[in-house]
Amino acid sequence: MLGDPPPGARHVLFVFNTTCAFCLQTLPAWDRIAARLSGESDVSVLWWSQHSDSLTRLYVAGRAISAPVIVGVARKYLRLYRAEAVPVTMVIGADGEVLFGTAGVLSPAAEDSVVSAAK
């Protein structure tokens, strides 16, 4: 669905669920981060929903989500990346190492940190 990421790509993951009020508050920050990284060829930005495809489609339909959305991710990956509580923002290196991670609503300084870690 998403295609293969470019070799050496870093991934910015926005982990959310469809009932989280804090996720909703974080959407504008995530959209700004995605816009700032849109010209980076070796960075992929992905939204990672913890809910079903149908719930996620309804949630995304009313919002301007600017990047691909992943659904149906195995719980083991949420545990692996410690992304069980939401919202979570992560930058993952090409080797799978977490380069940056934070939970909660993002401050402007945290937005800058995400972008810096992704570049």
C-alpha positions, 0 to 999 in steps of 0.5 A: 500500500505504501510502497518501499521506503527509500534506502536509508529512510527515516520514518516519522510516526504519529501514533494515535487512536480515534477516541483520544482528545489529546491526539485531536489537540496534536493534529495541527502540530503533526500536520505542521511537521509533515509539511516541514518534512514534505521536501525531504526525499529520505524521510517518510511521514506516517500516521499510525492508528491503533484502531480498526480500518473502519474507525480510522477511515471515519476519523480521517475522512473529516480531517486534512491528514497529510500523510499515509495512515497505517492501521491494523498494526500488531500490538507487539509493535506498539509495545516494542516502540513503547507506543501504547499510550497516545499521542506518541511522536517518534522518529525511527532511523533506517536501522529501526533505532528510535532517534526521537520519541515523545508522548503527549501534546507537542510544544513548538520546541518539540516540533522543532526537535522532531524535524531536526531528528528526522533530517 
